[in-house]
């Protein structure tokens, strides 16, 4: 990660960290780098429903036009749609204006390359260095801009290719988070035959993710039970993630969705190398459930970009995060909420069990998180302390695959986070507090804070 780019593009409060001036510079520098080999670099720009989207779109466009680029505007569409359209139109890049699951005050700018993949760190560093070091950019005339006619068709036709039949007879509640999916998701699932009750589909520029969507599931949980629906589906603001709610109102998180889709793909013989790529934050219950069905897991750092990198490098086709970012690489190159929802709905259609029973095929193991207070300069020292490492190994041996210890330094605070998973909560608390106390004792600070 650089100074401007985080794990998912450039993000911040609009008008403060993310200004129209910065958007102009990102458009200009991005077009210079990503379109370096094109006579006229072509860029697709889409956005979610935030009130700041249009101003940032205008500034990005002006930056791209200043270096002679072509801008194709697609308006409000889910993030994965921009990846699809960039590929379909053979663009040099796609740009999404969105802060995903964050409140409306935030916005973000993230790039896809012409193949629909998020940019590598090296490319982001090139763009960032042009901006931060005020490097000279060659300005060109001849830039053009146009609106794409029915841009949603490119995306919806792409998802339909993954469909295996009708959803007739299924009743679902769909929460669009007042975000990018509000105009296309309800009709898409109705078109497949489902009875769709919709909430979170009345955006006003300021209510995106506000008490709705994948980060606020209570309204969806209540509505599913009230409607007697078979399942509920929630997207976030840019619809690159999907979470579910079963027929009893219980949450089906990303881990449980990966277990269900992974099991199905394994049974069909389509799960490459019988492996699912997950992050270190996935519950160990996912490992246990997948292992019981002959599947393996590979773990990466937190962030869907790291999941994708591991998938591409290892030749895997299913991965994701507990938050609901699922990457189905046979169909798309990024997290895709509507695609994930389609897979989950078809799975429910084909099984003889209800959503609650299917969700409970994975048992969520209890987690205990304890923070060890450690000076910022010593946050990584636990990795080379033999006594701490010996204790971590002892904990892992104790659990014998039915639990684990995850130690991670905080990125923003003087803390080392100790997370223990297992079956006995009282035992977990005892082990976590003991390990946190040992870290503080060895690295020299005060006391642990249990969360």
C-alpha positions as CSV (number, residue, x, y, z in Angstrom):
1,X,0.0,0.0,0.0
2,X,1.2,3.5,-0.8
3,X,0.3,6.9,0.6
4,X,-2.8,7.5,-1.6
5,X,-3.8,3.9,-2.5
6,X,-5.0,1.6,0.2
7,X,-6.2,-2.0,-0.2
8,X,-9.1,-0.9,-2.4
9,X,-8.1,2.2,-4.3
10,X,-8.0,5.8,-3.0
11,X,-10.6,6.4,-0.4
12,X,-11.5,9.2,2.1
13,X,-14.0,11.8,3.2
14,X,-15.2,13.7,0.1
15,X,-13.8,17.3,0.1
16,X,-11.1,16.4,2.7
17,X,-9.0,13.4,1.9
18,X,-10.6,12.9,-1.5
19,X,-11.1,16.2,-3.4
20,X,-12.0,17.0,-7.0
21,X,-8.4,18.2,-7.5
22,X,-7.1,14.8,-6.5
23,X,-9.6,13.1,-8.8
24,X,-8.4,15.2,-11.7
25,X,-4.8,14.2,-11.0
26,X,-5.8,10.5,-10.6
27,X,-7.5,10.6,-14.0
28,X,-4.6,12.3,-15.6
29,X,-1.9,10.1,-14.1
30,X,-4.0,7.0,-14.4
31,X,-4.5,7.6,-18.1
32,X,-0.8,8.4,-18.6
33,X,0.3,5.1,-17.0
34,X,-2.5,2.7,-18.1
35,X,-2.9,4.1,-21.6
36,X,0.8,4.5,-22.2
37,X,0.7,2.0,-25.1
38,X,-2.5,3.3,-26.7
39,X,-2.9,6.0,-29.4
40,X,-6.0,7.1,-27.5
41,X,-6.4,5.5,-24.1
42,X,-10.0,4.3,-23.4
43,X,-11.5,4.5,-19.9
44,X,-14.8,3.3,-18.5
45,X,-16.2,5.3,-15.5
46,X,-19.0,4.1,-13.3
47,X,-20.2,4.9,-9.8
48,X,-22.5,4.2,-6.9
49,X,-25.3,6.5,-5.7
50,X,-23.3,8.9,-3.5
51,X,-24.1,12.6,-3.8
52,X,-20.4,13.3,-4.5
53,X,-20.2,10.9,-7.4
54,X,-21.0,13.3,-10.3
55,X,-18.4,15.9,-9.2
56,X,-15.7,13.3,-9.0
57,X,-16.8,11.8,-12.3
58,X,-16.4,15.2,-13.9
59,X,-13.0,15.8,-12.5
60,X,-11.7,12.3,-13.4
61,X,-13.0,12.8,-16.9
62,X,-11.3,16.1,-17.3
63,X,-8.0,14.6,-16.2
64,X,-8.3,11.8,-18.7
65,X,-9.3,14.2,-21.5
66,X,-6.3,16.4,-20.8
67,X,-4.0,13.7,-22.0
68,X,-6.1,12.9,-25.0
69,X,-8.0,10.0,-23.6
70,X,-11.5,8.6,-24.5
71,X,-14.0,8.4,-21.6
72,X,-17.1,6.2,-21.7
73,X,-19.5,7.0,-18.9
74,X,-21.8,4.2,-17.7
75,X,-23.5,5.9,-14.7
76,X,-24.6,4.1,-11.6
77,X,-23.7,0.4,-11.8
78,X,-22.1,-2.2,-9.5
79,X,-18.4,-2.3,-9.3
80,X,-18.1,-5.8,-10.9
81,X,-20.1,-4.4,-13.9
82,X,-17.2,-1.9,-14.6
83,X,-14.8,-4.9,-14.7
84,X,-17.0,-6.7,-17.2
85,X,-17.6,-3.6,-19.4
86,X,-13.9,-2.8,-19.5
87,X,-13.2,-6.3,-20.8
88,X,-16.1,-6.3,-23.3
89,X,-15.1,-2.9,-24.8
90,X,-11.4,-3.6,-24.8
91,X,-10.7,-0.6,-22.7
92,X,-7.4,0.3,-21.2
93,X,-9.0,0.6,-17.8
94,X,-12.2,0.9,-15.8
95,X,-12.7,3.3,-12.9
96,X,-15.2,3.0,-10.2
97,X,-16.2,5.9,-8.0
98,X,-17.4,4.3,-4.8
99,X,-16.5,3.9,-1.1
100,X,-18.1,0.5,-1.0
101,X,-19.7,-0.2,2.4
102,X,-18.7,3.2,4.0
103,X,-21.2,6.0,4.8
104,X,-22.1,8.6,2.1
105,X,-19.5,11.2,3.4
106,X,-16.8,8.9,2.1
107,X,-16.0,8.2,-1.5
108,X,-13.3,6.4,-3.4
109,X,-11.7,5.9,-6.8
110,X,-10.5,2.4,-7.8
111,X,-9.1,1.2,-11.0
112,X,-9.3,-2.0,-13.0
113,X,-7.0,-2.8,-15.8
114,X,-8.2,-3.8,-19.3
115,X,-8.7,-7.4,-18.2
116,X,-10.9,-6.4,-15.3
117,X,-8.4,-7.0,-12.5
118,X,-7.5,-4.6,-9.8
119,X,-4.2,-2.9,-10.4
120,X,-0.9,-4.3,-9.0
121,X,1.0,-2.5,-6.3
122,X,3.6,-1.6,-8.9
123,X,1.1,0.1,-11.2
124,X,-0.5,2.0,-8.3
125,X,2.9,3.1,-7.2
126,X,3.6,4.5,-10.7
127,X,0.4,6.5,-10.6
128,X,1.0,7.7,-7.1
129,X,4.5,8.8,-7.8
130,X,3.4,11.0,-10.7
131,X,1.0,12.8,-8.4
132,X,3.1,13.1,-5.3
133,X,6.3,14.0,-7.1
134,X,4.6,16.4,-9.5
135,X,6.1,14.6,-12.5
136,X,5.7,16.2,-15.9
137,X,2.7,14.8,-17.9
138,X,2.5,15.2,-21.7
139,X,-0.8,17.0,-22.4
140,X,-2.7,16.1,-25.6
141,X,-5.7,17.4,-27.5
142,X,-8.4,15.2,-29.0
143,X,-9.9,13.7,-25.9
144,X,-13.5,12.6,-26.2
145,X,-16.3,11.6,-23.9
146,X,-19.6,9.7,-24.5
147,X,-22.3,7.9,-22.6
148,X,-22.7,4.2,-23.2
149,X,-26.2,3.1,-24.3
150,X,-27.8,0.5,-21.9
151,X,-24.5,-0.3,-20.1
152,X,-26.3,-2.6,-17.7
153,X,-27.0,-5.1,-20.5
154,X,-23.2,-5.9,-20.8
155,X,-23.2,-6.9,-17.1
156,X,-26.6,-8.6,-16.9
157,X,-25.9,-10.7,-20.0
158,X,-22.6,-11.7,-18.5
159,X,-24.3,-12.9,-15.3
160,X,-27.0,-14.8,-17.2
161,X,-24.3,-17.0,-18.7
162,X,-23.8,-18.4,-15.2
163,X,-27.5,-19.1,-14.7
164,X,-28.6,-22.7,-14.9
165,X,-32.4,-22.2,-15.0
166,X,-35.4,-20.6,-13.4
167,X,-35.9,-19.4,-9.8
168,X,-39.7,-19.9,-10.2
169,X,-41.4,-20.5,-6.9
170,X,-38.7,-18.9,-4.8
171,X,-39.6,-15.9,-2.5
172,X,-36.7,-13.7,-1.5
173,X,-36.1,-10.3,0.2
174,X,-33.5,-8.2,-1.5
175,X,-31.7,-5.3,0.2
176,X,-29.9,-3.1,-2.3
177,X,-28.3,-0.8,0.4
178,X,-29.6,2.3,-1.5
179,X,-26.6,1.7,-3.6
180,X,-25.4,0.7,-7.1
181,X,-27.6,-2.3,-7.5
182,X,-30.9,-0.6,-6.8
183,X,-32.0,-0.1,-10.4
184,X,-31.0,-3.5,-11.9
185,X,-30.9,-6.3,-9.2
186,X,-34.7,-6.5,-8.4
187,X,-35.7,-6.9,-12.1
188,X,-32.8,-9.3,-12.8
189,X,-34.0,-11.8,-10.2
190,X,-37.7,-11.3,-11.1
191,X,-36.7,-12.0,-14.6
192,X,-35.4,-15.4,-13.5
193,X,-38.8,-16.1,-11.9
194,X,-38.3,-15.3,-8.3
195,X,-40.8,-13.4,-6.2
196,X,-38.7,-10.4,-4.9
197,X,-39.5,-8.1,-2.0
198,X,-37.2,-5.2,-2.2
199,X,-35.8,-2.8,0.6
200,X,-33.0,-0.3,0.4
201,X,-33.9,0.7,-3.2
202,X,-34.6,4.4,-2.8
203,X,-31.3,6.2,-2.9
204,X,-31.1,10.0,-2.3
205,X,-27.3,10.4,-2.4
206,X,-27.0,10.4,1.4
207,X,-28.7,7.1,2.5
208,X,-26.3,4.6,0.9
209,X,-25.5,1.9,3.5
210,X,-27.5,3.9,6.0
211,X,-29.3,1.4,8.3
212,X,-29.4,-1.1,5.4
213,X,-27.3,-3.4,3.2
214,X,-24.7,-5.9,4.2
215,X,-23.4,-3.8,7.1
216,X,-26.8,-3.4,8.7
217,X,-28.6,-6.7,8.4
218,X,-31.3,-6.3,11.1
219,X,-34.0,-4.8,8.7
220,X,-33.4,-7.6,6.3
221,X,-33.6,-10.3,9.0
222,X,-36.9,-8.9,10.3
223,X,-38.4,-8.6,6.8
224,X,-37.4,-12.1,5.8
225,X,-39.3,-13.5,8.8
226,X,-42.2,-11.1,8.3
227,X,-42.6,-12.1,4.7
228,X,-42.1,-15.8,5.2
229,X,-39.4,-15.7,2.6
230,X,-37.0,-18.5,1.8
231,X,-34.0,-16.3,1.9
232,X,-32.8,-12.7,2.1
233,X,-29.9,-11.2,0.1
234,X,-28.0,-8.0,1.1
235,X,-25.5,-6.1,-1.0
236,X,-23.2,-3.3,0.0
237,X,-23.1,0.1,-1.6
238,X,-21.3,-0.9,-4.7
239,X,-22.6,-4.5,-4.8
240,X,-19.3,-6.3,-4.9
241,X,-20.2,-8.2,-1.8
242,X,-23.2,-10.3,-0.8
243,X,-24.5,-11.7,2.6
244,X,-27.5,-13.8,3.2
245,X,-30.2,-14.3,5.8
246,X,-31.9,-17.7,6.2
247,X,-35.6,-18.4,6.5
248,X,-35.4,-18.1,10.3
249,X,-33.7,-14.7,10.1
250,X,-30.1,-15.8,10.9
251,X,-27.2,-14.3,9.1
252,X,-25.4,-16.4,6.4
253,X,-22.0,-14.7,6.3
254,X,-19.3,-15.0,3.6
255,X,-17.7,-18.0,5.2
256,X,-21.0,-19.9,5.2
257,X,-21.6,-18.9,1.6
258,X,-18.1,-20.1,0.6
259,X,-18.7,-23.4,2.3
260,X,-22.0,-24.0,0.4
261,X,-20.7,-22.9,-3.0
262,X,-17.4,-24.8,-2.4
263,X,-19.2,-28.0,-1.5
264,X,-21.4,-27.7,-4.6
265,X,-18.4,-27.1,-6.9
266,X,-16.6,-30.0,-5.3
267,X,-19.5,-32.3,-5.9
268,X,-19.8,-31.1,-9.5
269,X,-16.0,-31.5,-10.1
270,X,-15.6,-27.8,-10.9
271,X,-13.6,-26.7,-7.8
272,X,-10.1,-26.4,-9.0
273,X,-7.6,-28.3,-7.0
274,X,-10.4,-28.9,-4.4
275,X,-9.3,-25.6,-2.8
276,X,-10.9,-22.4,-1.5
277,X,-8.8,-19.3,-1.0
278,X,-9.8,-17.4,2.2
279,X,-8.2,-14.8,4.4
280,X,-6.8,-15.3,7.9
281,X,-10.0,-13.8,9.4
282,X,-12.2,-16.6,8.1
283,X,-13.6,-18.7,10.9
284,X,-11.9,-22.1,11.5
285,X,-15.3,-23.6,11.2
286,X,-15.0,-23.1,7.5
287,X,-11.8,-25.1,7.4
288,X,-13.5,-27.9,9.4
289,X,-16.6,-27.9,7.2
290,X,-14.7,-27.9,3.9
291,X,-12.2,-30.5,5.1
292,X,-15.0,-32.8,6.0
293,X,-16.0,-32.7,2.3
294,X,-12.5,-33.3,0.9
295,X,-11.7,-29.6,0.3
296,X,-8.7,-27.6,1.4
297,X,-8.2,-23.9,2.2
298,X,-5.4,-21.6,1.5
299,X,-5.2,-18.4,3.7
300,X,-4.0,-14.9,2.7
301,X,-3.8,-11.5,4.3
302,X,-7.0,-9.6,4.8
303,X,-8.3,-8.0,1.6
304,X,-9.9,-9.4,-1.5
305,X,-7.0,-8.2,-3.7
306,X,-4.7,-10.7,-1.8
307,X,-7.3,-13.4,-2.2
308,X,-7.4,-12.8,-6.0
309,X,-3.6,-12.7,-6.2
310,X,-3.4,-16.1,-4.6
311,X,-6.2,-17.5,-6.8
312,X,-4.4,-16.3,-10.0
313,X,-1.0,-17.5,-8.9
314,X,-2.2,-20.9,-7.8
315,X,-4.8,-21.6,-10.4
316,X,-7.9,-21.6,-8.1
317,X,-11.4,-20.5,-9.0
318,X,-13.2,-19.8,-5.7
319,X,-12.1,-17.5,-2.9
320,X,-13.4,-14.7,-0.7
321,X,-13.8,-13.1,2.7
322,X,-16.1,-13.4,5.6
323,X,-17.5,-10.0,4.8
324,X,-19.1,-11.4,1.6
325,X,-16.6,-10.5,-1.0
326,X,-16.6,-13.7,-3.1
327,X,-14.6,-14.2,-6.3
328,X,-15.9,-16.8,-8.7
329,X,-13.0,-16.6,-11.1
330,X,-14.7,-18.7,-13.8
331,X,-17.1,-15.8,-14.3
332,X,-15.6,-12.6,-13.1
333,X,-12.3,-11.1,-11.9
334,X,-13.5,-9.3,-8.8
335,X,-16.0,-9.7,-6.0
336,X,-19.5,-9.8,-7.5
337,X,-22.5,-9.5,-5.2
338,X,-25.2,-10.3,-7.8
339,X,-23.3,-13.3,-9.2
340,X,-22.7,-14.6,-5.6
341,X,-26.4,-14.2,-4.9
342,X,-27.4,-16.1,-8.1
343,X,-25.1,-19.0,-7.1
344,X,-26.6,-19.1,-3.6
345,X,-30.2,-18.9,-4.8
346,X,-29.6,-21.7,-7.4
347,X,-28.0,-23.8,-4.7
348,X,-31.1,-23.3,-2.5
349,X,-33.3,-24.2,-5.4
350,X,-31.5,-27.4,-6.1
351,X,-31.3,-28.7,-2.5
352,X,-34.1,-30.4,-0.6
353,X,-33.2,-28.5,2.6
354,X,-34.1,-25.0,3.6
355,X,-31.7,-22.1,4.0
356,X,-31.3,-22.5,7.7
357,X,-30.4,-26.2,7.5
358,X,-27.9,-25.5,4.6
359,X,-26.3,-22.6,6.5
360,X,-25.8,-24.8,9.6
361,X,-23.7,-27.3,7.6
362,X,-20.9,-25.0,8.8
363,X,-20.5,-24.6,12.6
364,X,-19.1,-21.2,13.6
365,X,-16.5,-21.6,16.2
366,X,-16.4,-19.1,19.1
367,X,-13.7,-16.4,18.8
368,X,-12.0,-14.5,21.6
369,X,-10.1,-11.3,20.8
370,X,-7.7,-9.8,23.3
371,X,-5.5,-6.8,22.6
372,X,-1.9,-6.7,24.0
373,X,-0.6,-3.2,24.4
374,X,2.8,-3.0,22.8
375,X,4.8,0.1,21.7
376,X,4.4,0.8,17.9
377,X,8.1,0.1,17.4
378,X,7.8,-3.4,18.9
379,X,4.6,-4.6,17.3
380,X,6.4,-7.1,15.1
381,X,8.9,-8.3,17.7
382,X,6.6,-11.1,18.7
383,X,7.6,-12.8,15.5
384,X,11.2,-13.2,16.6
385,X,10.7,-13.9,20.3
386,X,11.4,-17.6,20.8
387,X,9.3,-17.9,24.0
388,X,6.2,-16.2,22.4
389,X,6.6,-18.4,19.3
390,X,6.9,-21.5,21.4
391,X,3.7,-20.7,23.3
392,X,1.8,-20.1,20.0
393,X,3.0,-23.5,18.8
394,X,1.8,-25.1,22.0
395,X,-1.6,-23.6,21.6
396,X,-1.9,-24.9,18.0
397,X,-0.8,-28.4,19.0
398,X,-3.4,-28.3,21.9
399,X,-6.2,-27.6,19.5
400,X,-5.3,-30.4,17.1
401,X,-7.0,-28.8,14.1
402,X,-10.1,-27.9,16.1
403,X,-9.0,-24.4,16.9
404,X,-6.2,-21.9,16.2
405,X,-4.3,-18.8,17.4
406,X,-4.1,-15.8,15.1
407,X,-1.7,-13.0,16.1
408,X,-1.7,-9.8,14.2
409,X,-0.3,-6.3,14.8
410,X,-2.8,-3.5,14.6
411,X,-2.2,-1.2,11.5
412,X,-3.2,1.9,13.4
413,X,-2.8,1.4,17.1
414,X,0.0,0.3,19.5
415,X,-1.5,-3.1,19.9
416,X,-0.9,-6.8,19.0
417,X,-4.2,-8.5,18.5
418,X,-4.5,-12.0,19.9
419,X,-7.5,-14.0,18.4
420,X,-8.2,-17.5,19.6
421,X,-10.8,-19.8,18.0
422,X,-12.0,-23.1,19.4
423,X,-15.0,-24.9,20.8
424,X,-14.9,-24.0,24.5
425,X,-15.3,-20.2,25.1
426,X,-14.1,-20.3,28.7
427,X,-10.9,-22.1,27.7
428,X,-10.4,-19.7,24.8
429,X,-10.6,-16.7,27.1
430,X,-8.1,-18.2,29.5
431,X,-5.6,-19.0,26.6
432,X,-6.1,-15.6,24.9
433,X,-5.5,-13.6,28.1
434,X,-2.5,-15.7,29.0
435,X,-0.9,-15.3,25.5
436,X,-1.6,-11.5,25.5
437,X,-0.1,-11.2,28.9
438,X,3.0,-13.1,27.8
439,X,3.4,-10.8,24.8
440,X,3.2,-7.7,27.0
441,X,5.6,-9.2,29.5
442,X,8.1,-10.1,26.9
443,X,7.8,-6.9,24.9
444,X,7.4,-4.6,27.9
445,X,4.0,-2.9,28.3
446,X,1.0,-2.6,30.5
447,X,-2.1,-4.8,30.2
448,X,-4.5,-6.5,27.8
449,X,-7.9,-5.2,26.8
450,X,-10.5,-7.9,26.2
451,X,-13.0,-7.2,23.6
